[in-house]
Amino acid sequence: MIKILIPLQHEQFDYEGVWVKELSQNTGEINNLPVYTKEYKFGDIIEFDPQTSKAIRVVQHGGYTPTQIVKYEGQFADAKLKWEDEGYVIEGMGQGRLAVTKKCREQDG
């Protein structure tokens, strides 16, 4: 796994770092949840510059929805289990917040 920088159009950040499973010298599959972009999503195959570690483009969509941030109350483990039982991939985003994504339905493309 390597860290790749995804370019952002965000008021506070120029790039977001994501973990990518290398498939070749300049392509890989995003393996965690990009939070600040709708263009790059979990499971996408991307092309990146091996010199700068910056993403260039999405080569193939991974079939997941853009990441959403949701709030929860109670224990992280309980919230994690609830969302995973509903088919979501989740990551903790700090106390009371989760990043979530789900496989797109066939008709959603």
Secondary structure as GFF3:
##gff-version 3
##sequence-region A 1 109
A	DSSP	beta_strand	2	7	.	.	.	ID=ss1
A	DSSP	beta_strand	15	22	.	.	.	ID=ss2
A	DSSP	beta_strand	27	30	.	.	.	ID=ss3
A	DSSP	beta_strand	45	49	.	.	.	ID=ss4
A	DSSP	beta_strand	54	60	.	.	.	ID=ss5
A	DSSP	beta_strand	68	71	.	.	.	ID=ss6
A	DSSP	alpha_helix	76	85	.	.	.	ID=ss7
A	DSSP	beta_strand	88	92	.	.	.	ID=ss8
A	DSSP	beta_strand	97	102	.	.	.	ID=ss9
A	DSSP	three_ten_helix	106	108	.	.	.	ID=ss10
###
